[in-house]
């Protein structure tokens, strides 16, 4: 049995020749006792991004888009939680765009601290895209955790993300890229 985490990944597996009758979707879940909605609405306009700093997560795209947000909302902040091979280039991009303290690189954090940041955020940004080498998402667990926390998700129309975000209801789906 093959268990992709989204219908989008199942479709890719079937296209690659996996057996239809043995390729079943198994959505990931989250421990609800570890994920809590915030006690009160967040004050400051904080956008949160959680994930490895790799191409498919779209952090570079997010930083470029966030530069436009800051022009319209100078008090906005983008918090990026995660580490990876693109760390230095993403920091340079934020510096080149003169975003200063508006973008905070927080590195890897324990789950409880990530949940704390979810409680402070206005939205989770998940601008995933297919990497040049073909790497793509399944269905990022952080999106399921955000949903369980009551945090809206702004996600791309990529892989399994639209399977977990109802556009205009639990968040927004935007075109990939």
HELIX and SHEET records of a PDB file:
HELIX    1   1 UNK A    7  UNK A   15  1                                   9    
HELIX    2   2 UNK A   20  UNK A   22  5                                   3    
HELIX    3   3 UNK A   32  UNK A   34  5                                   3    
HELIX    4   4 UNK A   55  UNK A   57  5                                   3    
HELIX    5   5 UNK A   59  UNK A   72  1                                  14    
HELIX    6   6 UNK A   87  UNK A   96  1                                  10    
HELIX    7   7 UNK A  100  UNK A  102  5                                   3    
HELIX    8   8 UNK A  111  UNK A  120  1                                  10    
HELIX    9   9 UNK A  141  UNK A  149  1                                   9    
HELIX   10  10 UNK A  161  UNK A  164  1                                   4    
SHEET    1   A 6 UNK A 103  UNK A 107  0                                        
SHEET    2   A 6 UNK A  77  UNK A  81  1                                        
SHEET    3   A 6 UNK A  46  UNK A  50  1                                        
SHEET    4   A 6 UNK A 123  UNK A 126  1                                        
SHEET    5   A 6 UNK A 153  UNK A 156  1                                        
SHEET    6   A 6 UNK A 171  UNK A 174  1                                        
END                                                                             
